[in-house]
Amino acid sequence: MLNITDITYTIGARTILEDCNVNIMDGWRVGIVGVNGAGKSTLFKLISGEIKPDRGVIKLSANQRLGMVRQDIPDCDTPLINMVLDADEELARLTKATETEEDPNKIADIYMRLAELDAYSAPSRAAILLTGLGFKEHEMYEPFSSFSGGWQMRVALAAALFVQPEVLLLDEPTNHLDLEAIMWLEGYLANYPHTLLIISHDREMLNKCIERIIHIDRKKMTLYTGNYDSFERERAAKMGLQQKMHEKQQAHRAHMQAFVDRFKAKASKSRQAQSRMKALERMDIVDAVIADRAVRFSFPQPEEIASPFITIRDVAVGYSEGNPVLTAVHESIGMNDRIALLGANGNGKSTLMKLIAGKLSPMAGEMMHSGKLRTGYFSQHQTEELDIHETPVQSLSRMVRQKTGTAKESAVRAKLGQFGFSRDLADNMIGKLSGGEKARLLFAFMSYDAPHLLLLDEPTNHLDVDAREALVQALNNYEGAIIMVSHDPSMVERVADRLWLVKDGKCNNFEGDLQDYRKFVIQSKREERREEKKKQTKAKALKKENSNKGKPNNKKSPSNLKKEMSKLEDSISKLEQEKQALELVLADNSTYKDLEKMQNTQTKYTTISEKLEEQEKLWLETQHNLEEIEQINIS
């Protein structure tokens, strides 16, 4: 159980959280929501002990482990799978101790604890997590330092999930994941066996994975039961009731104030007037509903031009001669198109976007643009190109002057206002803007000249749930074409009406919706595993064939191999029973009082363990031989 009691936290003169209380029961899956800057990440830092509250107490139940995704993993040459295994410090320590410990009593305790931790299945559990998060089998043994920051964060996520702490804190876990990995993570978290707290702006994940919401708003925390959609309905009803109560109190206050103003000078009514004045001072005024969705996006409407305005014929595109990322791209784009690009990271979605934006030229084939076409291109990488020493007004004015030769300040401010920039915010230095504010500034930049085509590469990064909702509404009101790459399933489902699958160097129309794509991804992964297994089987068969050249042909029939496997299974079962019986003897402290008995038992245990390992290897080899013969017969 996690108890948060009367927590207050301030930074300088600014209060982030004030007198907050919430109790989270064991096994709850809780989503933490609120606008950017509300205090969500601050709450996680308080729970983890990274920072201390000014007042109040945060208390975990005894013996509960707390887990978070580490953000500060140093570069090292440790293989990925070892990085994940080493995350369980107790497992790593005990495994190392089996190689060095000499005290018989301690050895017995170590093996018993390893059995409790299910140590023998640890490598396969780590591999499943890494595979689910997008790593190939051969990549699991590559050094951590050879991967980019985004892929390193996936390893950090896998490490946090592997430990399975009793309380797991995840802060925006989908930030570095593609749609395929997000789908896998949703399924994993929906069945997480312990307490889960997750900060996320992904509506789909909050609906599928959690059962309660903590809403942080105006320094307070409120707990709601249900998923995100349920929270929004309940909160909307509460806000409507609050607004009505506020209006009623305001009317009552105005009536009382009128009485005071009218009669305070009359002696006969002065006592009543004084009483009303005191009542006014004591009145607990219900806050008026302040619209959290004050941020509104509005894309200017382009004039109609003939469709298709882009035609792509058998184009190859890439970054170096002779090595295209995509080949044989054959598509057309018109005013009414709303297209989402699907496919795992690294397959070429951003490359295709750059081709359409004109930032990459075709290496082969033909690409035609309408002469009237205006394109707006959004990419999160553009935030790195912003001049942090300029204000949004200065930066947009400079851009407009470069394009048109002149820029009216009133028009520039009006454009910024369409993306939620007040006068004060528009005059703030870009370097002081939040990630979400910088993203909105990029929207203003890309759309200032009313483009016919919006190219959006991960537009929702750094946007909170309400800002994402505002963006969806703005895109659905926009009358031009849209092509997007987004890992937000909700946005894809609500904006796009065509899906292009970018996979294996090709771009093709995907027939179906996002639910069909989920099924397609699952099926594709199964087929990839089958293919990988076939390759491994063929490679081993070839190796064995080469090693057996010149030897007499003694290949057994499938029926003989099956009989052999059956005998091996019986033998393995008996050895496992003997091993378990010896483990019980070794766990008994009385065994170590008789030195001869202890040594004999340990010798038997070692012998049986080695024999069991040999029998299991022989069974696997026999199974591979059988699969090889059956595969040849099928062919």
C-alpha positions as CSV (number, residue, x, y, z in Angstrom):
1,M,0.0,0.0,0.0
2,L,1.2,3.5,-0.8
3,N,0.0,6.3,1.5
4,I,0.4,10.0,0.5
5,T,-0.6,12.2,3.5
6,D,-0.8,16.0,3.5
7,I,2.0,16.4,1.0
8,T,3.1,20.0,0.1
9,Y,6.1,20.7,-2.2
10,T,7.3,24.1,-3.3
11,I,10.0,25.4,-5.7
12,G,11.1,28.9,-4.6
13,A,7.9,30.9,-4.3
14,R,5.9,28.5,-6.5
15,T,3.8,25.8,-4.8
16,I,3.6,22.7,-7.0
17,L,1.5,20.4,-4.7
18,E,-0.4,21.5,-1.6
19,D,-1.9,19.4,1.2
20,C,-2.4,16.4,-1.1
21,N,-3.8,13.1,0.2
22,V,-4.3,9.8,-1.6
23,N,-4.1,6.1,-0.7
24,I,-3.2,3.6,-3.4
25,M,-4.0,-0.1,-2.5
26,D,-1.8,-3.0,-3.5
27,G,-2.4,-4.2,-7.1
28,W,-4.0,-1.0,-8.3
29,R,-3.1,0.2,-11.8
30,V,-3.3,4.0,-11.7
31,G,-2.9,6.7,-14.4
32,I,-1.5,10.1,-13.3
33,V,-2.9,12.9,-15.5
34,G,-2.8,16.7,-15.6
35,V,-1.7,19.5,-17.9
36,N,2.1,19.9,-18.5
37,G,3.7,21.5,-15.5
38,A,0.9,20.3,-13.1
39,G,3.4,18.3,-11.0
40,K,3.1,14.7,-12.3
41,S,6.9,14.1,-12.5
42,T,7.4,15.9,-9.2
43,L,5.0,13.4,-7.6
44,F,7.1,10.5,-8.9
45,K,10.3,12.1,-7.6
46,L,8.6,12.5,-4.2
47,I,7.4,8.9,-4.1
48,S,10.9,7.6,-5.1
49,G,12.6,9.8,-2.5
50,E,14.6,11.7,-5.1
51,I,13.3,14.9,-3.5
52,K,11.7,15.5,-0.1
53,P,8.3,17.2,0.6
54,D,8.2,20.4,2.5
55,R,5.4,18.9,4.6
56,G,3.6,15.6,4.8
57,V,4.6,11.9,4.6
58,I,4.8,9.3,1.8
59,K,4.9,5.7,3.1
60,L,5.2,2.3,1.4
61,S,4.2,-1.0,3.0
62,A,7.1,-2.9,4.6
63,N,9.3,-5.0,2.2
64,Q,7.8,-3.4,-0.9
65,R,10.3,-2.7,-3.7
66,L,9.9,0.5,-5.7
67,G,10.9,0.5,-9.4
68,M,11.4,3.3,-12.0
69,V,12.9,3.5,-15.4
70,R,16.4,4.7,-15.0
71,Q,17.2,7.8,-17.1
72,D,20.9,8.0,-16.3
73,I,22.3,4.6,-17.5
74,P,26.0,5.2,-18.4
75,D,27.3,3.9,-21.7
76,C,29.0,0.4,-21.4
77,D,29.8,-2.6,-23.5
78,T,27.6,-5.0,-21.5
79,P,25.3,-7.1,-23.7
80,L,21.6,-6.0,-23.6
81,I,20.3,-9.2,-22.1
82,N,22.9,-8.9,-19.3
83,M,21.8,-5.3,-18.7
84,V,18.3,-6.6,-18.1
85,L,19.3,-9.5,-15.9
86,D,21.6,-7.4,-13.8
87,A,18.7,-5.1,-13.0
88,D,17.5,-7.7,-10.5
89,E,20.3,-7.0,-8.0
90,E,19.5,-9.9,-5.7
91,L,19.4,-12.4,-8.6
92,A,22.7,-11.0,-10.0
93,R,24.4,-11.1,-6.5
94,L,23.2,-14.7,-5.8
95,T,24.2,-16.0,-9.2
96,K,27.7,-14.6,-8.7
97,A,27.8,-16.1,-5.2
98,T,27.3,-19.6,-6.5
99,E,30.7,-19.4,-8.2
100,T,32.6,-18.2,-5.1
101,E,30.8,-19.3,-1.9
102,E,32.3,-22.2,0.0
103,D,30.2,-22.4,3.1
104,P,27.8,-25.4,2.7
105,N,25.0,-23.8,4.8
106,K,25.2,-20.6,2.7
107,I,25.3,-22.6,-0.6
108,A,22.0,-24.3,0.4
109,D,20.4,-21.0,1.2
110,I,21.6,-19.5,-2.1
111,Y,20.1,-22.3,-4.2
112,M,16.8,-22.2,-2.3
113,R,16.5,-18.5,-2.9
114,L,17.4,-18.8,-6.5
115,A,14.6,-21.4,-6.9
116,E,12.2,-18.9,-5.2
117,L,13.3,-16.2,-7.7
118,D,12.8,-18.6,-10.6
119,A,16.4,-17.9,-11.7
120,Y,16.4,-20.7,-14.3
121,S,13.8,-18.9,-16.4
122,A,15.4,-15.4,-16.0
123,P,17.2,-15.3,-19.4
124,S,14.1,-16.3,-21.3
125,R,12.0,-13.8,-19.4
126,A,14.5,-11.0,-20.2
127,A,14.6,-12.1,-23.9
128,I,10.7,-11.9,-24.1
129,L,10.8,-8.4,-22.7
130,L,13.5,-7.2,-25.2
131,T,11.7,-8.9,-28.1
132,G,8.4,-7.3,-27.2
133,L,10.1,-3.9,-27.1
134,G,11.4,-4.3,-30.7
135,F,14.9,-5.9,-30.4
136,K,15.9,-8.8,-32.7
137,E,17.3,-12.0,-31.2
138,H,20.9,-11.3,-32.4
139,E,20.8,-7.8,-30.9
140,M,20.3,-9.0,-27.4
141,Y,24.0,-9.9,-27.2
142,E,25.3,-6.7,-28.7
143,P,26.9,-4.0,-26.4
144,F,24.6,-1.5,-24.9
145,S,26.8,1.4,-26.1
146,S,26.2,0.5,-29.7
147,F,22.5,1.6,-29.6
148,S,21.0,5.1,-29.9
149,G,19.5,7.0,-26.9
150,G,15.9,6.0,-27.8
151,W,16.8,2.3,-28.0
152,Q,18.8,2.5,-24.8
153,M,15.7,3.8,-23.1
154,R,13.9,0.7,-24.3
155,V,16.5,-1.4,-22.5
156,A,16.0,0.7,-19.4
157,L,12.2,0.0,-19.7
158,A,12.9,-3.7,-20.1
159,A,15.1,-3.7,-17.0
160,A,12.4,-2.0,-14.9
161,L,9.7,-4.5,-16.1
162,F,12.0,-7.5,-15.5
163,V,12.4,-6.8,-11.8
164,Q,8.6,-6.6,-11.4
165,P,8.8,-4.4,-8.3
166,E,5.7,-4.3,-6.0
167,V,5.3,-0.6,-6.9
168,L,6.3,0.3,-10.5
169,L,6.5,4.0,-11.6
170,L,6.5,4.7,-15.4
171,D,6.9,8.3,-16.7
172,E,5.8,8.5,-20.3
173,P,7.0,4.9,-21.2
174,T,5.8,5.2,-24.8
175,N,7.9,8.2,-25.7
176,H,10.6,6.1,-27.5
177,L,8.4,3.3,-28.8
178,D,6.9,2.7,-32.2
179,L,3.3,1.6,-32.6
180,E,4.2,-2.1,-32.6
181,A,6.1,-1.9,-29.3
182,I,3.3,0.2,-27.8
183,M,0.8,-2.5,-28.6
184,W,2.9,-5.1,-26.9
185,L,3.5,-2.8,-23.8
186,E,-0.3,-2.2,-23.5
187,G,-0.9,-5.9,-23.2
188,Y,1.9,-6.4,-20.7
189,L,0.9,-3.5,-18.4
190,A,-2.8,-4.5,-18.6
191,N,-1.7,-7.7,-16.8
192,Y,0.9,-6.3,-14.5
193,P,0.6,-8.3,-11.2
194,H,1.6,-5.6,-8.8
195,T,0.9,-1.9,-8.2
196,L,1.5,0.3,-11.3
197,L,1.6,4.1,-11.5
198,I,1.9,5.5,-15.0
199,I,2.2,9.1,-16.3
200,S,1.0,9.1,-19.8
201,H,-0.6,11.4,-22.4
202,D,-1.6,8.4,-24.5
203,R,-5.4,8.1,-24.2
204,E,-5.4,4.6,-25.6
205,M,-2.9,3.3,-23.1
206,L,-4.8,5.0,-20.2
207,N,-8.0,3.3,-21.3
208,K,-6.5,-0.2,-21.8
209,C,-4.0,-0.5,-18.9
210,I,-5.3,1.4,-15.9
211,E,-8.4,1.2,-13.6
212,R,-8.0,4.4,-11.6
213,I,-7.0,8.0,-12.4
214,I,-5.2,10.5,-10.2
215,H,-5.8,14.0,-11.6
216,I,-3.4,16.7,-10.6
217,D,-5.0,20.1,-11.0
218,R,-4.3,23.4,-9.3
219,K,-1.9,21.9,-6.7
220,K,-4.4,19.2,-5.6
221,M,-4.8,15.5,-6.4
222,T,-8.2,13.8,-6.9
223,L,-8.7,10.1,-7.3
224,Y,-11.2,8.7,-9.8
225,T,-12.3,5.1,-10.4
226,G,-12.3,3.8,-13.9
227,N,-10.2,4.4,-17.1
228,Y,-9.5,7.7,-18.8
229,D,-12.8,8.0,-20.7
230,S,-14.7,7.3,-17.4
231,F,-12.6,10.0,-15.7
232,E,-13.4,12.5,-18.4
233,R,-17.2,11.9,-18.1
234,E,-17.2,12.1,-14.3
235,R,-15.0,15.2,-14.3
236,A,-17.2,16.9,-16.9
237,A,-20.3,16.3,-14.8
238,K,-18.5,17.6,-11.7
239,M,-17.3,20.7,-13.5
240,G,-20.9,21.3,-14.8
241,L,-22.2,21.1,-11.2
242,Q,-19.4,23.3,-10.0
243,Q,-20.3,25.9,-12.6
244,K,-23.9,25.9,-11.6
245,M,-23.0,26.2,-7.9
246,H,-20.7,29.1,-8.7
247,E,-23.4,30.9,-10.6
248,K,-25.9,30.4,-7.8
249,Q,-23.4,31.6,-5.2
250,Q,-22.5,34.6,-7.3
251,A,-26.2,35.6,-7.6
252,H,-26.7,35.1,-3.8
253,R,-23.6,37.2,-3.1
254,A,-24.8,40.0,-5.5
255,H,-28.2,40.0,-3.6
256,M,-26.4,40.3,-0.2
257,Q,-24.1,43.0,-1.5
258,A,-27.0,45.0,-2.8
259,F,-28.7,44.8,0.6
260,V,-25.4,46.0,2.3
261,D,-25.0,48.8,-0.2
262,R,-28.6,50.0,0.2
263,F,-28.9,49.8,4.0
264,K,-25.5,50.2,5.6
265,A,-26.1,54.0,6.1
266,K,-29.5,53.5,7.8
267,A,-29.4,53.1,11.6
268,S,-32.5,50.8,11.6
269,K,-30.9,48.3,9.2
270,S,-27.2,48.8,10.1
271,R,-27.0,45.6,12.3
272,Q,-28.5,43.5,9.5
273,A,-26.1,45.1,7.0
274,Q,-23.1,44.4,9.3
275,S,-24.3,40.8,9.6
276,R,-24.6,40.4,5.8
277,M,-21.1,41.9,5.4
278,K,-19.6,39.3,7.8
279,A,-21.5,36.6,5.9
280,L,-20.1,37.8,2.6
281,E,-16.6,37.6,4.1
282,R,-17.2,34.0,5.3
283,M,-18.7,32.8,2.1
284,D,-16.9,29.8,0.7
285,I,-17.0,30.7,-3.0
286,V,-16.9,27.7,-5.3
287,D,-14.2,28.3,-7.9
288,A,-15.5,29.0,-11.3
289,V,-14.7,26.4,-13.9
290,I,-11.6,27.4,-15.6
291,A,-11.3,25.8,-19.1
292,D,-8.3,23.5,-18.9
293,R,-8.5,23.2,-22.7
294,A,-7.8,26.9,-23.2
295,V,-5.2,25.9,-25.8
296,R,-6.9,25.8,-29.2
297,F,-5.3,24.9,-32.5
298,S,-6.5,26.3,-35.7
299,F,-5.0,25.5,-39.1
300,P,-5.7,28.1,-41.9
301,Q,-7.8,26.7,-44.7
302,P,-6.0,26.4,-48.1
303,E,-7.6,27.2,-51.4
304,E,-8.7,24.2,-53.5
305,I,-6.2,22.9,-56.1
306,A,-6.4,20.1,-58.6
307,S,-5.8,16.5,-57.3
308,P,-3.6,14.6,-57.3
309,F,-1.1,17.3,-56.5
310,I,1.7,14.8,-55.9
311,T,2.4,11.7,-58.1
312,I,5.2,9.2,-57.2
313,R,6.1,6.6,-59.8
314,D,8.5,3.8,-59.0
315,V,10.7,6.0,-56.9
316,A,13.7,4.8,-54.9
317,V,14.9,7.0,-52.1
318,G,17.7,6.9,-49.5
319,Y,20.7,8.7,-48.1
320,S,23.6,7.2,-50.1
321,E,23.9,6.2,-53.8
322,G,23.2,2.6,-54.4
323,N,21.6,2.0,-51.0
324,P,18.0,3.1,-51.1
325,V,15.9,2.8,-48.0
326,L,12.7,2.4,-50.1
327,T,12.2,1.2,-53.6
328,A,9.3,1.0,-56.1
329,V,7.2,3.6,-54.3
330,H,4.2,4.2,-56.4
331,E,1.5,6.5,-54.8
332,S,-0.5,9.7,-55.5
333,I,-1.8,12.3,-53.0
334,G,-4.7,14.7,-53.3
335,M,-6.7,17.3,-51.3
336,N,-8.9,14.8,-49.5
337,D,-6.3,12.4,-48.4
338,R,-5.8,11.7,-44.7
339,I,-2.9,9.1,-44.6
340,A,-1.1,7.5,-41.6
341,L,2.2,5.7,-42.2
342,L,2.5,2.4,-40.3
343,G,5.6,0.3,-39.7
344,A,8.3,-0.3,-37.1
345,N,11.0,2.3,-36.4
346,G,13.8,2.1,-38.9
347,N,11.7,0.9,-41.8
348,G,11.7,4.3,-43.6
349,K,8.6,6.2,-42.6
350,S,10.5,9.5,-41.9
351,T,12.5,8.9,-45.1
352,L,9.2,8.8,-47.1
353,M,8.0,12.0,-45.3
354,K,11.3,13.8,-46.3
355,L,10.8,12.6,-49.9
356,I,7.3,14.1,-50.0
357,A,8.5,17.3,-48.3
358,G,11.2,17.7,-50.9
359,K,14.0,17.3,-48.5
360,L,15.2,14.2,-50.3
361,S,15.4,13.7,-54.0
362,P,14.5,10.4,-55.8
363,M,17.4,8.1,-56.5
364,A,15.4,6.5,-59.3
365,G,11.9,6.9,-60.7
366,E,9.7,10.0,-61.2
367,M,8.0,12.4,-58.8
368,M,5.7,15.3,-59.9
369,H,4.4,18.2,-57.8
370,S,1.7,20.7,-58.6
371,G,3.2,24.2,-59.1
372,K,0.6,25.7,-56.8
373,L,1.3,23.2,-53.9
374,R,2.3,24.6,-50.5
375,T,3.5,22.1,-48.0
376,G,3.9,22.4,-44.2
377,Y,6.4,20.0,-42.6
378,F,6.5,19.3,-38.8
379,S,9.2,17.2,-37.1
380,Q,10.2,17.2,-33.5
381,H,13.9,17.5,-34.6
382,Q,13.0,21.0,-35.7
383,T,12.9,22.1,-32.0
384,E,16.7,21.8,-32.0
385,E,16.9,24.4,-34.8
386,L,14.9,27.1,-32.9
387,D,16.8,30.2,-31.8
388,I,16.5,30.1,-28.0
389,H,17.4,33.8,-27.7
390,E,14.5,35.0,-29.8
391,T,10.8,35.3,-28.8
392,P,8.1,33.5,-30.8
393,V,7.0,36.9,-32.3
394,Q,10.6,37.7,-33.4
395,S,11.2,34.2,-34.8
396,L,7.9,34.0,-36.8
397,S,8.3,37.6,-38.0
398,R,11.8,36.7,-39.3
399,M,10.5,33.7,-41.1
400,V,7.6,35.6,-42.7
401,R,9.9,38.4,-43.9
402,Q,12.3,35.8,-45.5
403,K,9.3,34.4,-47.5
404,T,7.3,37.5,-48.3
405,G,9.6,40.5,-47.6
406,T,7.4,42.0,-44.9
407,A,5.7,40.9,-41.7
408,K,3.0,42.8,-39.7
409,E,3.3,42.3,-36.0
410,S,-0.5,42.1,-35.6
411,A,-0.8,39.3,-38.2
412,V,2.1,37.4,-36.6
413,R,0.5,37.7,-33.1
414,A,-2.8,36.6,-34.6
415,K,-1.1,33.5,-36.1
416,L,0.5,32.7,-32.8
417,G,-2.8,33.2,-31.0
418,Q,-4.3,30.4,-33.2
419,F,-1.9,28.0,-31.4
420,G,-2.5,29.2,-27.8
421,F,0.1,31.9,-27.5
422,S,-1.0,34.8,-25.4
423,R,0.7,38.2,-25.7
424,D,2.9,37.4,-22.7
425,L,3.8,33.9,-23.9
426,A,4.6,35.2,-27.4
427,D,7.1,37.7,-25.9
428,N,8.8,35.0,-23.8
429,M,12.2,33.7,-24.8
430,I,12.0,30.4,-26.8
431,G,14.6,28.9,-24.5
432,K,12.2,29.2,-21.6
433,L,9.3,27.5,-23.4
434,S,8.2,24.0,-22.4
435,G,8.4,21.1,-24.9
436,G,4.7,21.4,-25.6
437,E,4.9,25.2,-26.2
438,K,7.8,24.6,-28.6
439,A,5.7,22.0,-30.5
440,R,2.8,24.5,-30.8
441,L,5.3,27.2,-32.1
442,L,6.4,24.7,-34.8
443,F,2.7,24.2,-35.8
444,A,2.4,28.0,-36.2
445,F,5.6,28.1,-38.3
446,M,4.5,25.3,-40.6
447,S,1.0,26.6,-41.3
448,Y,1.5,30.4,-41.5
449,D,1.0,30.3,-45.3
450,A,-2.1,28.0,-45.3
451,P,-0.4,24.9,-46.8
452,H,-2.4,22.4,-48.9
453,L,-0.5,19.4,-47.4
454,L,0.5,18.9,-43.7
455,L,3.3,16.5,-43.1
456,L,3.4,15.5,-39.4
457,D,6.2,13.4,-38.1
458,E,5.4,12.5,-34.4
459,P,3.3,15.7,-33.8
460,T,2.0,14.6,-30.3
461,N,5.4,14.3,-28.5
462,H,5.4,16.7,-25.6
463,L,1.7,17.4,-25.9
464,D,-0.5,16.6,-22.9
465,V,-3.9,14.8,-23.3
466,D,-5.9,18.0,-23.7
467,A,-3.5,19.5,-26.2
468,R,-3.6,16.2,-28.2
469,E,-7.4,16.5,-28.2
470,A,-7.2,20.1,-29.5
471,L,-4.8,19.0,-32.2
472,V,-7.1,16.2,-33.3
473,Q,-10.1,18.6,-33.5
474,A,-8.0,21.1,-35.5
475,L,-6.8,18.5,-38.0
476,N,-10.4,17.2,-38.5
477,N,-11.5,20.8,-39.2
478,Y,-8.6,21.3,-41.7
479,E,-9.6,21.0,-45.4
480,G,-6.3,20.1,-46.9
481,A,-4.4,16.8,-47.1
482,I,-2.6,15.2,-44.1
483,I,0.2,12.6,-44.0
484,M,1.3,11.6,-40.5
485,V,3.6,9.4,-38.6
486,S,2.3,8.9,-35.1
487,H,2.7,6.5,-32.3
488,D,-0.6,7.7,-30.8
489,P,-3.2,5.1,-31.8
490,S,-6.1,7.4,-30.8
491,M,-4.9,10.1,-33.2
492,V,-4.4,7.7,-36.1
493,E,-7.8,6.2,-35.7
494,R,-9.6,9.5,-35.4
495,V,-7.7,11.5,-38.2
496,A,-6.5,9.0,-40.8
497,D,-8.8,7.3,-43.3
498,R,-6.0,5.7,-45.3
499,L,-3.1,3.6,-44.0
500,W,0.2,3.0,-45.8
501,L,2.5,0.2,-44.5
502,V,6.2,0.9,-44.8
503,K,7.9,-2.4,-44.4
504,D,10.8,-4.3,-46.0
505,G,11.8,-1.4,-48.2
506,K,8.4,-1.0,-49.7
507,C,5.3,1.2,-49.2
508,N,1.9,-0.3,-49.8
509,N,-1.7,0.5,-49.0
510,F,-2.9,-1.4,-45.9
511,E,-6.4,-2.7,-46.3
512,G,-8.2,-2.5,-43.0
513,D,-8.2,-0.4,-39.8
514,L,-5.8,-0.1,-36.8
515,Q,-7.4,-3.2,-35.2
516,D,-6.6,-5.2,-38.3
517,Y,-3.1,-3.8,-38.2
518,R,-2.7,-5.0,-34.6
519,K,-3.6,-8.6,-35.7
520,F,-1.2,-8.2,-38.7
521,V,1.7,-7.3,-36.4
522,I,1.0,-10.2,-34.1
523,Q,0.9,-12.6,-37.0
524,S,4.0,-11.1,-38.6
525,K,6.0,-11.6,-35.4
526,R,4.9,-15.2,-35.2
527,E,6.0,-15.8,-38.8
528,E,9.3,-14.1,-38.2
529,R,9.9,-16.4,-35.2
530,R,9.0,-19.4,-37.3
531,E,11.4,-18.3,-40.1
532,E,14.2,-17.6,-37.6
533,K,13.6,-21.1,-36.1
534,K,13.7,-22.7,-39.6
535,K,17.0,-20.9,-40.4
536,Q,18.5,-22.0,-37.2
537,T,17.4,-25.6,-37.8
538,K,18.8,-25.6,-41.4
539,A,22.1,-24.1,-40.2
540,K,22.5,-26.7,-37.6
541,A,21.5,-29.5,-40.0
542,L,24.1,-28.2,-42.5
543,K,26.7,-28.0,-39.9
544,K,25.9,-31.6,-38.8
545,E,25.9,-32.7,-42.4
546,N,29.3,-31.2,-43.0
547,S,30.7,-32.8,-39.8
548,N,29.2,-36.2,-40.8
549,K,30.7,-36.2,-44.3
550,G,32.7,-39.4,-44.9
551,K,30.9,-41.1,-42.0
552,P,28.4,-44.0,-42.5
553,N,24.8,-42.9,-42.9
554,N,23.1,-43.7,-39.6
555,K,20.1,-41.3,-39.8
556,K,17.2,-42.6,-37.8
557,S,13.6,-42.7,-39.0
558,P,11.0,-40.2,-37.5
559,S,9.3,-43.0,-35.6
560,N,12.6,-44.1,-34.0
561,L,13.4,-40.5,-33.1
562,K,10.0,-40.1,-31.5
563,K,10.5,-43.2,-29.4
564,E,14.0,-41.9,-28.4
565,M,12.4,-38.6,-27.3
566,S,9.8,-40.4,-25.2
567,K,12.5,-42.3,-23.4
568,L,14.5,-39.2,-22.8
569,E,11.4,-37.4,-21.4
570,D,10.9,-40.2,-18.9
571,S,14.5,-40.1,-17.9
572,I,14.4,-36.3,-17.5
573,S,11.3,-36.5,-15.4
574,K,13.0,-39.0,-13.0
575,L,16.1,-36.9,-12.8
576,E,14.1,-33.8,-12.0
577,Q,12.3,-35.6,-9.1
578,E,15.7,-36.8,-7.7
579,K,17.1,-33.3,-8.0
580,Q,14.2,-31.8,-6.2
581,A,14.5,-34.4,-3.4
582,L,18.2,-33.6,-3.0
583,E,17.4,-29.9,-2.9
584,L,15.1,-30.6,0.1
585,V,17.9,-32.5,1.9
586,L,20.3,-29.6,1.2
587,A,17.8,-27.1,2.5
588,D,17.6,-29.0,5.8
589,N,20.1,-27.6,8.3
590,S,20.5,-31.0,10.0
591,T,22.3,-32.3,6.8
592,Y,25.3,-30.1,7.6
593,K,25.8,-31.6,11.0
594,D,27.0,-34.9,9.3
595,L,30.0,-33.9,7.2
596,E,30.0,-37.2,5.2
597,K,26.3,-37.0,4.5
598,M,26.6,-33.4,3.4
599,Q,29.5,-34.2,1.0
600,N,27.7,-37.3,-0.5
601,T,24.5,-35.3,-1.0
602,Q,26.3,-32.5,-2.7
603,T,28.2,-34.9,-5.0
604,K,25.0,-36.6,-5.9
605,Y,23.3,-33.3,-6.6
606,T,26.2,-32.2,-8.9
607,T,26.2,-35.5,-10.7
608,I,22.4,-35.5,-11.3
609,S,22.4,-31.9,-12.4
610,E,25.1,-32.6,-15.0
611,K,23.2,-35.7,-16.2
612,L,20.0,-33.8,-16.4
613,E,21.6,-31.1,-18.5
614,E,23.1,-33.8,-20.8
615,Q,19.7,-35.5,-21.2
616,E,18.0,-32.1,-21.9
617,K,20.6,-31.3,-24.6
618,L,20.2,-34.7,-26.1
619,W,16.4,-34.3,-26.2
620,L,16.8,-30.9,-27.9
621,E,19.2,-32.4,-30.5
622,T,16.8,-35.3,-31.1
623,Q,13.9,-32.8,-31.6
624,H,16.0,-30.8,-34.1
625,N,16.8,-33.9,-36.0
626,L,13.1,-34.8,-36.1
627,E,12.1,-31.3,-37.3
628,E,14.8,-31.4,-40.0
629,I,13.5,-34.7,-41.4
630,E,9.9,-33.6,-41.3
631,Q,10.9,-30.3,-43.0
632,I,12.7,-32.2,-45.8
633,N,9.6,-34.5,-46.2
634,I,7.3,-31.5,-46.5
635,S,9.6,-29.9,-49.1
